[in-house]
């Protein structure tokens, strides 16, 4: 029988065929899905990465990083990954759990005394990461403030001052509040700013040189423009500045490092995906215990709470979707985390591969449909390859 590595080099229906112009498989390729949307002006472009625990199988690029200048996407294009940042925050917390410095079912007040005995049921660390804390993010949801408005210590004080959305642990309510509070907990327990902890303990050791909350000038020159499809103009236009992040993005005087503020590249995110495909092991070094990865990537919701999870329209392999610790969990066992600008990391542990989708466009029905089509095509290509005789 051919070796596993040799098999992948010779039979790339699951990888290169999906992410190239060739189409020996029945499912459409990445280019066949994305290029028509670029041609009709509905998308600026997209990049895709497909990985196993040990290899990057393919890295297709279709379209533009900037429509106005016709700057094409490149392998080192930088993307704002928004809520795709949340698995990174959860990973930082779980590193401290592995070290015995934090316990998931401890009350948050043990680490952040400002929480105190406010609710009838104490908010736990687990609740921060599985979106059931009940913490309210905005004082006025009709007038949201940028996600990087202030230092984490001040942000958490705001959460404490606001009434709860619901009793802790009783309902799922997606918000940045839990993740941001978890990042502050990391600061207090580690004695380091969250940005520094994440860089020193995870990003730098993994070789994720372009993943940062504060991109420098050279990185900003590679940043893809974020677009949204204007229903009035019926075309893609740059998303308004200041809706989520405050420009200039590299200025620490006006920006801070919340849960949704990371910037990254396809190559960097491939390493993070491989860490989870390796169950916490990457290139021979263990960063997370297998038990920590298992805890993060299983459903953390009771039947009562699961019933409150809003399900995405249009069906797909993830429905009904649940939530783990910093990861969404699909019905098939895959886990993932999208961002508001249409980035996503998706791991299929049963099949042993991961995909990374990178767009810079506010999600709408068209973008969501394309994302589902890519997920389905990847799975079909993979399954067809695995069913072929060696």
C-alpha positions in Angstrom: 0.0 0.0 0.0 1.2 3.5 -0.8 2.4 5.6 2.1 0.0 8.2 3.4 2.2 11.1 2.3 2.8 9.6 -1.1 -0.9 9.0 -1.5 -1.6 12.7 -1.0 1.0 13.8 -3.5 -0.4 11.5 -6.1 -4.2 11.7 -5.5 -5.1 15.3 -4.8 -8.7 15.1 -5.8 -9.4 16.2 -2.2 -6.9 19.0 -2.2 -5.4 20.4 -5.4 -8.4 19.4 -7.5 -10.7 21.3 -5.3 -8.4 24.3 -5.1 -7.2 24.5 -8.7 -8.6 24.8 -12.2 -8.5 21.1 -12.9 -11.6 19.2 -12.1 -11.2 15.4 -12.2 -13.8 15.1 -9.4 -17.5 15.6 -9.7 -17.8 18.5 -7.2 -16.9 22.0 -8.5 -13.5 23.4 -7.8 -12.7 26.5 -5.7 -12.1 28.5 -8.9 -15.3 27.3 -10.5 -17.3 28.5 -7.4 -15.6 31.8 -6.8 -14.6 33.2 -10.2 -18.2 33.7 -11.5 -19.0 35.7 -8.4 -15.9 37.9 -9.0 -16.8 38.3 -12.7 -20.3 39.5 -11.9 -19.1 41.9 -9.3 -20.6 40.1 -6.3 -17.3 39.3 -4.7 -13.9 41.0 -4.7 -12.1 37.7 -4.3 -11.3 34.8 -2.0 -8.4 32.6 -0.8 -8.7 29.0 0.4 -6.3 26.8 2.2 -6.6 23.0 2.7 -4.4 21.2 5.2 -3.8 18.0 7.0 -2.0 17.9 10.3 1.3 17.7 8.5 0.8 19.3 5.0 -0.6 22.3 3.3 -2.3 20.6 0.3 -3.3 23.7 -1.7 -3.7 27.5 -1.5 -5.9 28.9 -4.3 -6.3 32.7 -4.9 -9.1 34.2 -6.9 -9.8 37.9 -7.4 -8.6 41.0 -5.8 -7.4 42.4 -2.5 -8.5 45.8 -3.7 -11.0 46.3 -6.5 -10.3 50.0 -7.1 -6.6 49.4 -7.8 -7.1 45.9 -9.2 -4.5 44.6 -6.7 -4.7 40.8 -6.9 -4.8 38.6 -3.9 -1.5 37.1 -3.0 -0.3 34.3 -0.7 0.8 36.9 1.9 -2.3 39.0 1.8 -3.4 40.1 5.3 -7.0 39.7 6.4 -8.9 41.1 9.4 -10.3 37.8 10.8 -12.8 39.4 13.3 -14.5 36.7 15.4 -12.3 34.0 13.9 -10.1 35.4 16.7 -12.3 33.7 19.4 -10.6 30.3 19.1 -7.3 32.0 19.9 -8.7 33.5 23.1 -10.1 30.1 24.1 -6.7 28.5 23.4 -4.9 31.0 25.6 -7.4 30.2 28.5 -7.0 26.4 28.0 -3.2 26.8 28.2 -3.7 28.1 31.7 -6.2 25.3 32.4 -3.6 22.8 31.4 -1.2 24.3 33.8 -3.7 24.2 36.7 -3.8 27.9 37.0 -7.5 28.2 35.9 -10.4 25.8 36.3 -13.3 25.9 33.9 -16.0 25.7 36.5 -14.5 28.3 38.8 -16.5 31.4 39.2 -15.1 34.3 37.2 -15.1 36.3 40.4 -12.2 34.2 41.7 -10.0 35.8 39.2 -11.8 39.1 38.5 -13.2 40.2 41.9 -15.2 43.0 40.3 -17.8 40.4 39.3 -18.6 39.5 42.9 -21.9 37.7 43.8 -24.1 39.7 41.4 -26.2 37.0 39.7 -28.1 34.3 41.5 -25.9 31.8 39.6 -22.3 32.7 39.4 -20.7 33.2 35.9 -18.0 30.6 35.4 -15.0 30.5 33.1 -16.7 27.9 31.1 -19.7 30.2 30.5 -17.4 32.9 29.2 -16.1 30.5 26.5 -19.4 28.8 25.5 -21.5 32.0 25.1 -23.8 31.4 28.0 -22.5 34.0 30.5 -25.4 36.4 30.0 -23.0 39.4 29.9 -24.2 42.3 27.8 -21.7 43.9 25.4 -23.4 47.2 24.4 -25.2 49.6 26.7 -27.3 50.6 23.7 -27.3 48.0 20.9 -28.8 50.6 18.6 -25.6 52.7 18.9 -22.8 50.2 19.1 -19.3 51.3 19.9 -16.1 50.0 18.1 -14.9 46.6 19.5 -11.6 48.1 20.4 -12.9 51.1 22.4 -10.8 50.6 25.5 -8.4 48.5 27.5 -9.7 45.1 28.5 -9.8 46.1 32.2 -12.1 49.0 31.4 -14.2 47.0 29.0 -14.8 44.3 31.6 -15.9 47.0 34.1 -18.5 48.1 31.6 -19.8 44.6 31.3 -20.1 44.3 35.1 -22.0 47.6 35.2 -24.7 46.5 32.7 -27.7 44.3 33.5 -27.4 40.7 32.4 -29.0 39.6 29.2 -30.2 36.4 31.0 -29.4 34.3 34.0 -25.9 32.8 33.5 -25.8 29.3 32.0 -29.5 29.3 31.0 -29.3 30.6 27.4 -27.0 30.8 24.4 -26.4 34.4 23.4 -23.5 35.1 21.0 -21.4 38.1 22.0 -17.9 39.4 22.3 -18.4 40.0 26.0 -17.5 36.5 27.2 -14.5 36.2 25.0 -13.2 39.7 26.0 -13.7 38.9 29.7 -11.8 35.6 29.2 -8.9 37.6 27.6 -8.9 39.9 30.7 -8.8 36.8 32.9 -5.7 35.6 31.0 -4.1 39.0 31.8 -4.8 38.8 35.5 -3.7 35.2 35.9 -0.5 35.4 33.7 0.5 38.9 34.7 0.9 39.9 31.1 -1.1 41.9 28.6 -3.3 39.5 26.6 -1.6 40.5 23.3 1.9 39.7 24.8 0.7 36.4 26.3 -0.8 35.2 23.0 2.3 36.2 21.0 4.8 34.6 23.4 2.9 31.4 24.2 1.3 30.7 20.8 1.8 32.9 17.8 5.6 33.1 17.9 6.3 29.5 18.7 4.0 28.4 15.9 5.7 30.7 13.5 2.6 32.8 12.9 4.6 35.9 12.1 1.8 37.9 10.5 -0.9 37.3 13.1 -1.3 40.4 15.3 -3.7 42.8 16.8 -1.6 45.7 15.6 -0.3 45.3 12.1 2.8 47.3 11.2 3.2 49.5 8.1 4.6 46.6 6.0 1.7 44.4 7.0 -0.9 47.1 6.4 0.4 47.5 2.9 -0.7 43.8 2.4 -4.2 44.2 4.0 -7.2 43.3 1.8 -9.9 45.9 1.7 -13.2 44.9 3.4 -16.3 45.3 1.2 -20.0 45.0 1.5 -22.6 44.8 -1.2 -24.6 48.0 -1.2 -28.3 47.3 -1.9 -28.8 50.9 -3.0 -25.8 51.1 -5.3 -26.0 47.4 -6.3 -22.3 47.0 -6.2 -19.5 46.2 -3.8 -18.3 49.3 -1.8 -15.7 49.6 0.9 -17.2 48.9 4.4 -17.4 52.1 6.5 -14.4 52.8 8.7 -15.0 52.6 12.4 -17.9 50.2 12.4 -15.9 47.5 14.1 -12.3 48.7 14.4 -10.8 52.1 14.8 -8.3 53.3 12.2 -5.3 53.5 12.1 -5.2 49.8 12.9 -1.5 49.8 14.0 -1.9 52.6 16.5 -1.9 51.3 20.1 -2.9 54.8 21.4 -6.3 54.5 19.8 -6.8 50.8 19.6 -6.8 47.9 22.1 -6.8 44.1 21.7 -10.3 42.6 22.0 -11.6 39.2 21.0 -12.4 40.2 17.5 -9.4 42.2 16.5 -6.8 39.8 15.0 -5.3 40.2 11.6 -3.7 37.1 9.9 -2.7 35.4 6.7 -3.6 32.0 5.1 -0.2 30.5 5.9 -0.5 31.6 9.5 -4.0 30.3 10.0 -2.9 27.0 8.4 -0.5 26.5 11.3 -3.3 27.1 13.8 -5.6 24.6 12.0 -2.8 22.1 12.0 -2.3 22.5 15.7 -5.9 21.3 16.2 -5.7 18.6 13.6 -2.7 17.4 15.7 -4.9 17.5 18.8 -2.6 20.1 20.4 0.6 18.9 18.9 2.4 20.9 16.1 5.7 20.0 14.6 6.6 17.8 17.5 5.8 20.3 20.2 2.7 20.1 22.4 0.9 23.4 23.0 -2.4 22.0 24.3 -3.3 18.7 26.0 -5.5 16.3 24.0 -8.1 16.6 26.7 -8.1 20.4 26.3 -8.6 20.1 22.5 -11.4 17.6 23.1 -13.1 19.9 25.7 -12.9 22.9 23.3 -14.3 21.1 20.3 -17.3 19.2 21.8 -20.7 20.7 22.4 -20.8 22.5 25.8 -24.5 23.2 25.8 -27.2 21.3 27.8 -30.3 20.3 25.9 -32.1 23.2 27.5 -29.5 25.7 26.3 -29.0 24.0 22.9 -32.7 24.7 22.2 -31.9 28.5 22.4 -29.2 28.4 19.7 -30.4 30.2 16.5 -29.7 28.0 13.5 -28.3 29.4 10.2 -30.8 29.5 7.3 -30.3 27.3 4.4 -29.4 24.1 6.1 -26.0 22.6 5.5 -23.7 20.0 7.2 -23.5 22.0 10.5 -27.2 22.2 11.3 -28.2 21.9 14.0 -25.1 23.7 15.2 -23.9 23.9 18.8 -21.0 25.6 20.6 -17.9 24.4 22.4 -15.3 26.5 24.0 -14.4 29.2 21.5 -15.5 27.0 18.6 -18.8 26.4 16.9 -19.6 22.7 16.6 -21.5 21.2 13.8 -23.9 18.2 13.6 -21.3 16.1 11.9 -18.6 16.8 14.5 -16.7 19.4 12.5 -15.8 22.5 14.3 -15.3 26.0 13.0 -15.4 29.7 13.6 -16.5 32.4 11.1 -15.9 36.1 11.3 -18.1 39.0 10.3 -15.9 39.8 7.3 -16.3 36.2 5.9 -13.3 34.5 7.2 -13.4 30.9 8.6 -11.4 28.1 10.0 -13.0 24.7 9.8 -11.7 21.4 11.1 -13.1 18.0 10.1 -11.5 15.7 12.7 -13.2 12.5 11.5 -11.8 13.0 8.0 -8.5 14.5 9.1 -8.4 17.7 7.1 -9.1 21.4 7.7 -10.1 24.3 5.4 -9.6 28.0 5.8 -11.8 30.4 3.8 -10.6 34.0 3.5 -12.8 36.8 2.1 -13.0 40.4 3.2 -16.7 41.0 2.7 -19.7 41.5 5.1 -21.7 38.3 5.1 -25.0 38.3 3.2 -27.1 35.6 1.6 -24.9 35.3 -1.4 -21.7 35.0 0.6 -23.3 32.5 3.0 -24.5 30.4 0.1 -21.0 30.4 -1.4 -19.4 29.4 1.9 -21.8 26.4 2.2 -21.0 25.4 -1.3 -17.3 25.4 -0.6 -17.7 23.3 2.5 -19.8 20.8 0.7 -17.4 20.7 -2.3 -14.4 20.1 0.0 -16.1 17.2 1.7 -17.3 15.6 -1.5 -13.8 15.8 -3.1 -12.2 14.4 0.1 -14.7 11.5 0.4 -14.3 10.6 -3.3 -10.6 10.4 -3.0 -10.7 8.4 0.2 -13.0 5.9 -1.5 -10.6 5.4 -4.4 -8.4 2.3 -4.4 -4.7 3.1 -3.7 
